[in-house]
């Protein structure tokens, strides 16, 4: 019986230990989104036809339910470097963690990562 309870607790807590793994991309602030344009840090960018945005639980969000003024992690289209391909809404804990490991550098006066993704810096 004790083994059964132990196994149940292990399987019950495993999903809470799993963290999202974010691919190479850039941190920014999502101002607004209306297909096919996304406004990031006051600048408009085009989204690809396969654009996806995920919430803090990693679920896909329909375009009409995308929140405004939230921190996000974006990735550009691999074949066309001028389109936003995927975005993940970040929780405050994820932002703090990304800062602690050096993937987000402060102070951020502009959308520091995306310009270098579009052109060679």
LINHU-V632745 format. One record per residue. N is the residue number from 1. PSI is psi in whole degrees, -180 to 180 (none if undefined). D_LAST is the distance of its C-alpha to the last C-alpha in Angstrom with 2 decimals. Layout:
n: <N | N>
psi: <PSI | PSI>
d_last: <D_LAST | D_LAST>
This chain:
n: <1 | 2 | 3 | 4 | 5 | 6 | 7 | 8 | 9 | 10 | 11 | 12 | 13 | 14 | 15 | 16 | 17 | 18 | 19 | 20 | 21 | 22 | 23 | 24 | 25 | 26 | 27 | 28 | 29 | 30 | 31 | 32 | 33 | 34 | 35 | 36 | 37 | 38 | 39 | 40 | 41 | 42 | 43 | 44 | 45 | 46 | 47 | 48 | 49 | 50 | 51 | 52 | 53 | 54 | 55 | 56 | 57 | 58 | 59 | 60 | 61 | 62 | 63 | 64 | 65 | 66 | 67 | 68 | 69 | 70 | 71 | 72 | 73 | 74 | 75 | 76 | 77 | 78 | 79 | 80 | 81 | 82 | 83 | 84 | 85 | 86 | 87 | 88 | 89 | 90 | 91 | 92 | 93 | 94 | 95 | 96 | 97 | 98 | 99 | 100 | 101 | 102 | 103 | 104 | 105 | 106 | 107 | 108 | 109 | 110 | 111 | 112 | 113 | 114 | 115 | 116 | 117 | 118 | 119 | 120 | 121>
psi: <-41 | -39 | -42 | -43 | -43 | -46 | -42 | -45 | -39 | -50 | -29 | -37 | -15 | -45 | -29 | -21 | -18 | 131 | 156 | 144 | 116 | 133 | 179 | 135 | -154 | 148 | 138 | -179 | 127 | 116 | -49 | 164 | 124 | 123 | 137 | 24 | 136 | 133 | 118 | 122 | 41 | 4 | 138 | 138 | 152 | 146 | 154 | 169 | -27 | 24 | 135 | 142 | 135 | 148 | -172 | -18 | 11 | 25 | 144 | 140 | 132 | 151 | -36 | -11 | 11 | 125 | 167 | 158 | 54 | 151 | 137 | 164 | 125 | 154 | 139 | 159 | 128 | -37 | -25 | 109 | 7 | 8 | 141 | 130 | -48 | 153 | 145 | 125 | 131 | 141 | 162 | -34 | -40 | -40 | -45 | -41 | -45 | -35 | -41 | -29 | 2 | 12 | -17 | 125 | 134 | 156 | 153 | 102 | -19 | 179 | 81 | -26 | -33 | -34 | -38 | -20 | -33 | -36 | 160 | 121 | none>
d_last: <60.81 | 58.57 | 56.42 | 56.11 | 55.03 | 52.49 | 51.00 | 50.91 | 49.07 | 46.47 | 45.74 | 45.90 | 43.33 | 40.83 | 38.97 | 38.49 | 36.84 | 34.27 | 30.82 | 28.12 | 25.36 | 22.08 | 19.62 | 15.87 | 14.71 | 14.20 | 16.91 | 17.95 | 21.24 | 23.02 | 24.81 | 26.61 | 26.78 | 28.89 | 28.44 | 26.16 | 24.10 | 22.67 | 21.93 | 19.41 | 19.27 | 20.89 | 18.61 | 19.99 | 18.48 | 20.51 | 21.80 | 22.69 | 26.39 | 26.43 | 24.88 | 26.36 | 26.50 | 28.33 | 30.20 | 30.57 | 33.16 | 30.84 | 33.02 | 31.83 | 32.27 | 33.58 | 31.64 | 34.48 | 34.39 | 30.75 | 30.93 | 29.17 | 27.39 | 26.58 | 23.68 | 22.04 | 19.63 | 17.95 | 16.79 | 15.54 | 17.71 | 17.10 | 18.38 | 16.83 | 13.38 | 14.57 | 17.44 | 18.16 | 20.34 | 21.71 | 22.17 | 24.19 | 25.98 | 25.89 | 29.01 | 29.11 | 29.81 | 26.71 | 24.54 | 26.36 | 25.96 | 22.20 | 21.98 | 24.39 | 22.47 | 19.13 | 17.36 | 17.54 | 16.79 | 18.80 | 19.00 | 16.76 | 16.72 | 14.61 | 13.54 | 10.76 | 9.89 | 10.37 | 7.90 | 5.16 | 8.22 | 8.97 | 6.19 | 3.81 | 0.00>
